[in-house]
């Protein structure tokens, strides 16, 4: 998936997703990095009444959750929703099976005929496999 970065605006609180990692940083300093495959999601916890700070929580399989202070504002909640959408898409992409290359019936019959002509298959084996391919 493409590299993505989100900024909470103040305190230079940022979250970045790239190379299969989810990384947060605060005040421009490196924070922690987690493999995206182990991140189950993120949460936003708004601060109490009149609070200017909330919390951004990275939810990691195994319970090693990380809580980071971020501004308590509506934009923070939207950023968290965007990050959760990215994480969900990442996990979905990891689960999507890669289709096997398919060959046509004609390709299969050509391969079988080549094996027969090369002496690898007998005529009877060729006919049996041909019947299997033609189904």
Secondary structure, DSSP 4 states (H G I P E B T S, - for coil): ---EEEE-SGGG-EEEEETTEEEEEETTEEEEEEEGGGEEEEEEE--STT-SEEEEEEEETTS--EEEEEE-SHHHHHHHHHHHHHHHHHHHHHHSPPPPP---HHHHHHHHHHHHHTTSS-HHHHHHHHHHHH-
